[in-house]
Amino acid sequence: MNRLSQAVVAACASVVVLALAGCGPSRSSEEPAPGAQQPQGLAAVDPCTLLTPEELQSFGFEAPGEPDTGISSEPGCRFNGRPFRATFSKNQEKTVDSYGRQKDTWAKYDRLEIDGRPAASAIAEGSTQARLCSALFDAGGGVIIITVSEFRDQGLDECAEGVKIAEAIAPRMPK
């Protein structure tokens, strides 16, 4: 074999080896390729699965929850229970701060910190008599909202209950 033939064979062999190796290990069809778009922030968060079945039971909620699509920018999930009912929602466009700037919306908006994140306990202007309270915390570039109401007015603190639920959920949410 002359030198030119040896060079051509060596080059072809290198190409075959690289092609067979695929420049890395093979991937299953279920694994995304590096750099492939993954759901960001709250996109992959399902409000109906924010609490585990055990947590739902410990808070007195009945599973499964019912999807709540009443506000398109805030998909959520409603849970019946005793002594409280709750709706868990997410909003990918707002934050605790942006909600707080809507001063005429709130009868009460107390800023807090939950799991090292901006948070709030809030009562909407028209909800003081209805005994509805929301706990909000920043997550994944948006906000998680837990709205709690009493099943029957027993003088319980729905705001404190909302914050307890938020404290259970927040550590599992994207920052």
C-alpha positions as CSV (number, residue, x, y, z in Angstrom):
1,M,0.0,0.0,0.0
2,N,1.4,3.4,-0.9
3,R,1.5,6.4,1.4
4,L,-1.6,8.0,-0.2
5,S,-3.7,4.8,0.2
6,Q,-2.5,4.5,3.9
7,A,-3.6,8.1,4.6
8,V,-7.0,7.6,3.0
9,V,-7.6,4.4,4.9
10,A,-6.5,6.1,8.2
11,A,-8.8,9.1,7.6
12,C,-11.8,6.8,6.7
13,A,-11.2,4.7,9.8
14,S,-11.2,7.9,12.0
15,V,-14.5,9.0,10.5
16,V,-16.1,5.6,11.1
17,V,-14.9,5.5,14.7
18,L,-16.3,9.0,15.4
19,A,-19.6,8.1,13.7
20,L,-20.0,4.9,15.7
21,A,-19.0,6.7,19.0
22,G,-21.5,9.4,18.2
23,C,-19.2,11.8,20.0
24,G,-20.6,10.6,23.4
25,P,-22.9,7.9,24.9
26,S,-26.1,7.1,23.3
27,R,-29.3,8.5,24.8
28,S,-32.7,6.9,25.3
29,S,-35.5,8.5,23.4
30,E,-36.9,9.7,26.8
31,E,-33.9,11.7,27.8
32,P,-33.7,15.2,26.4
33,A,-30.6,16.2,24.5
34,P,-28.3,18.7,26.3
35,G,-29.5,22.2,25.6
36,A,-33.1,21.0,24.8
37,Q,-35.8,23.2,26.1
38,Q,-37.0,22.2,29.6
39,P,-40.1,23.6,31.3
40,Q,-38.9,26.7,33.1
41,G,-40.1,28.1,36.4
42,L,-43.6,27.2,37.2
43,A,-44.6,25.9,33.8
44,A,-44.3,22.2,35.0
45,V,-45.8,22.8,38.4
46,D,-49.3,21.3,38.8
47,P,-51.3,23.0,41.5
48,C,-53.2,19.8,42.2
49,T,-50.0,18.1,43.3
50,L,-48.4,20.8,45.5
51,L,-49.1,18.7,48.6
52,T,-48.6,15.0,49.0
53,P,-51.6,12.8,49.9
54,E,-50.3,12.6,53.5
55,E,-50.0,16.4,53.7
56,L,-53.5,16.9,52.2
57,Q,-54.9,14.6,54.9
58,S,-52.9,16.3,57.7
59,F,-54.4,19.7,56.7
60,G,-57.9,18.2,56.5
61,F,-58.3,18.3,52.7
62,E,-60.1,15.7,50.6
63,A,-58.2,14.3,47.6
64,P,-58.2,14.6,44.7
65,G,-58.5,18.3,44.1
66,E,-60.6,19.9,41.3
67,P,-58.8,21.9,38.6
68,D,-59.8,25.6,38.7
69,T,-59.5,27.4,35.4
70,G,-61.5,30.4,36.4
71,I,-58.6,32.8,35.9
72,S,-56.6,31.9,32.8
73,S,-53.4,33.5,34.1
74,E,-53.8,31.7,37.5
75,P,-54.5,28.0,36.9
76,G,-55.3,26.3,40.2
77,C,-56.8,23.4,42.1
78,R,-59.6,23.5,44.6
79,F,-59.7,21.2,47.7
80,N,-62.6,20.7,50.0
81,G,-62.0,19.9,53.6
82,R,-62.8,20.6,57.2
83,P,-62.3,23.0,58.9
84,F,-60.8,24.7,55.8
85,R,-61.2,24.7,52.0
86,A,-58.4,25.9,49.8
87,T,-57.4,26.8,46.3
88,F,-53.8,26.5,45.2
89,S,-52.8,28.6,42.2
90,K,-49.8,29.7,40.3
91,N,-49.1,32.8,38.3
92,Q,-46.1,32.9,36.0
93,E,-46.4,36.6,35.2
94,K,-46.6,38.2,38.7
95,T,-44.6,38.2,41.9
96,V,-45.4,38.9,45.6
97,D,-44.0,42.4,45.0
98,S,-46.2,43.1,41.9
99,Y,-49.3,41.9,43.8
100,G,-48.4,44.1,46.7
101,R,-48.2,47.2,44.5
102,Q,-51.9,46.8,43.8
103,K,-52.8,48.7,46.9
104,D,-56.5,49.3,46.2
105,T,-57.0,45.5,45.8
106,W,-56.1,44.6,49.4
107,A,-57.7,45.2,52.8
108,K,-54.6,43.6,54.3
109,Y,-51.2,42.8,52.7
110,D,-48.6,41.8,55.2
111,R,-45.2,41.0,53.8
112,L,-43.4,37.9,55.1
113,E,-40.6,35.6,54.2
114,I,-41.2,31.9,53.6
115,D,-38.3,29.5,52.9
116,G,-36.0,32.6,52.3
117,R,-38.4,34.0,49.6
118,P,-40.6,37.1,49.5
119,A,-44.0,36.2,50.7
120,A,-47.3,37.8,51.9
121,S,-50.4,37.1,53.8
122,A,-53.3,39.0,52.2
123,I,-57.0,39.6,52.3
124,A,-58.7,41.0,49.2
125,E,-60.8,44.2,49.7
126,G,-64.1,42.4,49.2
127,S,-63.2,39.2,51.1
128,T,-63.1,40.4,54.7
129,Q,-66.6,39.2,55.6
130,A,-66.1,36.0,53.5
131,R,-63.2,35.0,55.7
132,L,-60.9,34.3,52.8
133,C,-57.1,34.8,53.1
134,S,-54.3,34.2,50.7
135,A,-50.7,33.3,51.4
136,L,-48.4,34.1,48.5
137,F,-44.7,33.3,47.9
138,D,-42.3,33.8,45.0
139,A,-41.3,30.7,43.1
140,G,-39.8,30.0,39.7
141,G,-40.0,33.6,38.5
142,G,-43.7,33.8,39.4
143,V,-45.9,33.3,42.5
144,I,-47.7,30.4,44.2
145,I,-51.0,31.5,45.8
146,I,-52.8,29.5,48.5
147,T,-56.3,30.9,49.3
148,V,-57.9,29.5,52.4
149,S,-61.5,29.8,53.7
150,E,-63.2,28.3,56.7
151,F,-65.9,25.7,56.0
152,R,-68.0,27.3,58.7
153,D,-67.1,30.4,60.6
154,Q,-65.6,28.9,63.7
155,G,-63.3,31.9,64.5
156,L,-60.2,30.1,63.2
157,D,-57.3,31.9,61.5
158,E,-57.4,31.1,57.8
159,C,-54.4,33.4,57.2
160,A,-52.2,31.4,59.7
161,E,-53.4,28.2,58.0
162,G,-52.5,29.5,54.6
163,V,-49.0,30.4,55.8
164,K,-48.6,26.9,57.3
165,I,-49.5,25.3,53.9
166,A,-47.2,27.7,52.1
167,E,-44.3,26.7,54.4
168,A,-44.9,23.0,53.6
169,I,-45.0,23.6,49.8
170,A,-42.2,26.3,49.3
171,P,-39.1,24.1,49.9
172,R,-40.1,21.9,46.9
173,M,-40.7,24.8,44.5
174,P,-38.2,26.3,42.1
175,K,-36.5,29.4,43.4
